């Protein structure tokens, strides 16, 4: 019971201390935050197709067998799961998918990593902002089969297998990673391991986003450790996710922002 209630307590804490644009003192953070809000509000016809795809999955009655290599789902933790339930409970809502797009486009976006393809909704969002190749990693064959588009999205490479094994292989083949979304495993050690592997390939323009940072006590502990890493120069907590910057010209700082 306490595990299920943890996100609620975490949200109450977040709600009490979060900041909005009126309280931000840093011109840099103010601009990033204001531009994000404008980006979310701006009409974006290109995402309509993705949201239509989401709707078809929510309406699906099909069941698939899921190989779960992480902490599992709090809502549906059986091996056989409905595609509709996976979509409802394990995918980012449009608002946060747009947030990932926004931060992705702040980087060169030549090499983009997504750890945790799920049913491919966020994958499609990131693909729209990727100028080079989007590598998306998934552990379950059945879920990956759902996620793969029938056509289009030629800049996506789908990587199947245990991310702990596949991630080092792909990292060895790329010069650097511009943007990463870590939304897989959801354990303390798994999240830390992924972060530390990616860290070897970041540069001052890179951004790493970690999903579900308050999903559990483990994930919150991982977030607290990661954001204090000396290579992280600035962090932003949006409750559903945390955003990390590595530009050494930034003053070491942490922000908890209303979203």
Order of alpha helices (4+ residues) and beta strands (2+ residues): alpha-alpha-alpha-beta-beta-alpha-alpha-beta-alpha-beta-alpha-beta-alpha-beta-alpha-beta-alpha-beta-beta-beta
